[in-house]
Amino acid sequence: MPVISAKSYVKPILPELIDAYEAGGAEALTALLRKQILKEKIKFPVLEYTARELFSAIPDKEQLQVCDLISDLHEIGGNVFLGIALQMRLSKHFNECFRKAPEYMMAGNEWYVCDIIGERVMGYALLMYPKKTIPVLKKLAAHPDKWVVRSVGVGAHYAIKKGLKKEHVKDMFELLLSLSTTTDFHTKKGIGWAAKTTAKFHPDIIQAYQQQITTSADIRPWFKTKIKIGLGRSSKYAKRHTG
């Protein structure tokens, strides 16, 4: 099956999806979406474009019904639609989005569901609304579900990579440090990913916490390894430690 990477493929389908919604409601829309889009191999940027166009045509009060039905499909590409839909709703429905995103992650119960939604909701929110988002992420870091905790790291990775301000990176690294005691495989992946990204883009923040990282018995070796890898990929760190 060829991989679709052009918007031209989905543009003729969008009116059909909207017509299906207007004629048969959310159920008709999701059935056609699954058949025409989600069962095809389509690049994520094209899925994101489709999601934005589609949810722009759906009334605000009816969008979550569509999201719930898409979640029930358990299609990989459907998670892109969920992430973009919630991302679009953040400015008006911030708290609701942070309630629904964990709900969809737990329902999906797979690492890729967490990562797809985590980048597009937690990560985007952290980048755009850091002061509002960081306290919420601190609460999610104590969540009993591993996918929700992992999403904290996924979101931090995304925001830091995209240019999160240093003061907020510092706040997030302190949160990552508090999660460095975890032994869950999937949680370690997400938190370690963010730690590595912090080290790559902000080695000076790592340096400020170096003594704690080196001497604390609570900080696990896997966390220290991720930091070491990130520092090795940091051009700022490399220049400082050569010559």
Disulfide bonds with the S-S distance in Angstrom:
none
